[in-house]
Amino acid sequence: MNWSKNLHIWIILGLVLGLGYGILSASMGWGQFTQNWISPFGDIFLNALFMIAVPLVLGSIITGIASLSDTRKLARIGGKTIAIYIGTTVAALVIGLILVNTIRPGDTVPDEVRTQLQSDWGDSAEMRMESAESAEERGPLQAFVDMVPRNIASAASNNRNMLQVVLIAVLFGISLLLIPSDKAKPLLRVFDSLTAAVIKLVEIIMWIAPIGVFALLADTVSLISQDNMSELWSLLGALGFYMLVVILGLIVHVTITYGSIIQFLTPLGIKKFITGIAPAQLVAFSTSSSGATLPVTMDRAENKLGVSEEVSSFVLPLGATINMDGTALYQAVAAVFIAQTLGIALGFMDQLEIILLAVLASIGTAAVPSAGIIMLIIILQSIGVPATGIALILGVDRILDMCRTVCNVTGDATVATVVASSEGQLKTE
Ligand code: ASP
């Protein structure tokens, strides 16, 4: 069997076995063994992906922009990309809000379950609120100030600063485009070869993807269940409706919104799109990080979907950083669910405010696990719902994080495909 051609089958196998092993480990109380002997393989895979994220973003955006013939082309592709990113995020939010207001999962949570969840997860909620407070105490324009780093090396030293790295790369790319080409060439060649080497590295790292995915899944199940499967089942039972609404919303958004974009606005066809992008979706599911998945998304978009390097190297790193439809949808559903459970009525204007805030929050959310919940706290505070309410949903957040990250990554790939197609830069054999 051709390993790389059937990569997604191997990854699915790793995922299913990891899930099975995780459940077994939790039921048998093997948590410590799993932590010591299985989880490190997941960490190795995750670290390897994170390790190449910064050089990949820098190299690919700089060469991507500098290879555009002029700044007008950059403005056209950039404008189109950002407009579609925001448009699809708003569509995701509308889907989420319609579902949560129709199904009303918060109405089905019994009072004693609510009290129990609040006491079980109150401490964790406090910790997240502290991180959110430091984010909120800053002025309204602080987000823009934070985008501009004082020091290139320190920006590149933290994967949470990806927005800063994107900005550095965009500015460098533009400057290279504006200086005489004989001056630009030497540096461009360096970045070009850096990008090529990093892309090769992705292929090498993907060799261990099935093992990495197995270990990540086993670790996640073992951590969520804390060696107590029965408690996990009762948690899933109590929050089942809420989870169902988030997952249903994600499925509707991926199949209808992205499905129709691919079907009607590109020549690719849904089947080819799904088989091309599936390994990236599986890595997103197991790592819960669109940043860590970025190298795989770029590799698949270029080599399997036929997106040109020029488009993918600009659209995908930008998307991994600012485009998070799954996160926005989840934030809207979670905010309304918490309000429903606490008996707080949210009017039409509150829901409009959720749309606006969630679009901004999803742009500011770092592409790492659990980042979405910190921004959710800020949304809750703005619409007057007590932020301690996140205690209600923390227990199942990791599971939903895995699902929303798949949607985030699929959204980036969809937009890269449609932008490439509109620019005549989508290779279809
Ligand atoms: N984990 C998500 C991502 O990396 C962000 C979030 O919603 O927490 O795309």
Residues whose N, C-alpha, C, O or C-beta is under 5 A from the ligand:
A	BS01	LIG	S288 S289 S290 G291 T327 A366 A367 V368 P369 S370 A371 G372 I373 D401 T405 N408
